[in-house]
Every structure is written in structure tokens, then in C-alpha cells.
């Protein structure tokens, strides 16, 4: 199992970054997933609790 996330500083940066990722010529090779990608959940969650950073 792999768990990863990206923290974007704001929505405009995220939109620009995702556009560049989708234009990357290596992306078609990533579509050969060994699992059903339709069952994945993609971000957009709001934290319920945030602890202060140390």
C-alpha cells in the first residue's frame, strides 16, 4: 500500500501544478494501474483537528 499527499499553498498553485502534471509525457504510462483507479479517493478534505506545529 502506498499513501502520499501533496500540500499546496493555495488553489491557484494547485490548479497550475495539476495542469503541468497532466501534460507530463510520462503520465500515460501511469495509467496502467494494477488496481481499479476509479475506487481511489482524491483530496479536498477539510481537517477536523489541526495541532500546532512544533
MODELLER restraints for C-alpha pairs under 7 A, 6 or more apart:
rsr = mdl.restraints
at = mdl.atoms
rsr.add(forms.Gaussian(group=physical.xy_distance, feature=features.Distance(at['CA:8:A'], at['CA:14:A']), mean=5.60, stdev=0.5))
